[in-house]
């Protein structure tokens, strides 16, 4: 929330965000902006003033989870086996995305230019936080050369979005993630 806003604008932002969190949890990334406005008792223009795009709203709703994942990446950096640390973090990203509706959509890359005002701040934050984890794993030969954090986030988003309507989407997403990991790491003797 931008600093220097009037008190009523700050209250509106807080109310809209709380309602949006509940709506996204209930209906996913496609939650109705109009319903959010009605429930928050503000006009649609007020919602759009605070959140000019759906992505901006999803990023705000996902902010606490993204922050927790960034902290976790920092905690795991330099600890134990580099491959295990990276895979533990990635598994936690999958778990968060499965359990927090809308998070995978917030992480999805939409092709916006890097300098765009609509840059994906959620994915950017995770790329920065997980960069050292991936770098260490790559230096140790635990991850194929050329793999980027953006590649891994895209892989996770794809898995989560592809399994979100499966009857046991958490188990299915985890299974597909494990299959991807088996192909991600170089094999001895190859």
VENZI-V422627 format. One line per field, one symbol per residue. ss: DSSP state (H for helix, E for strand, C for the rest). phi: phi as a letter, one per 40 degrees, with the letter a starting at -180 (. if undefined). psi: psi as a letter, one per 20 degrees, with the letter a starting at -180 (. if undefined). Layout:
ss->???
phi->???
psi->???
This chain:
ss->CCCCCCHHHHHHHHHHHHHHHHHHHHHHHHCCHHHHHHHHCCCHHHHHHHCCCHHHHHHHHHHHHHHHHHHHHHHHCCCCCHHHHHHHHHHHHHHHHHHCCCHHHHHCCCCCCCCCCCCCHHHHHHHHHHHHHHHHHHHCCCCCCCCCHHHHHHHHHHHHHHHCCCCCHHHHHHHHHHHHHHHHCCCCCC
phi->.ccgccdccccddcccccccdcccccbgccdcccccccccgbcdccccccbcbcddccccccdcccdccccccccccgcfcccccccccccccddccccbdgcccccccbgccdcccbdccccdccccccdcccdcccccgcbddgcbcddcccccdcccccbcbcdbcccccccccccccdccccbcgc
psi->ppqjqqghggggggggggggggghhhiahjqphghggghilrqhhgghghnirhggghgghighhgghhgggghhipipbphgggghgghhhgggghghnpigghhippjjqqhjqikqnhghgghgghighgggghghijiqqqiprhhghgggggggghhjhjqhmhgggggghghghhhihqqqpi.
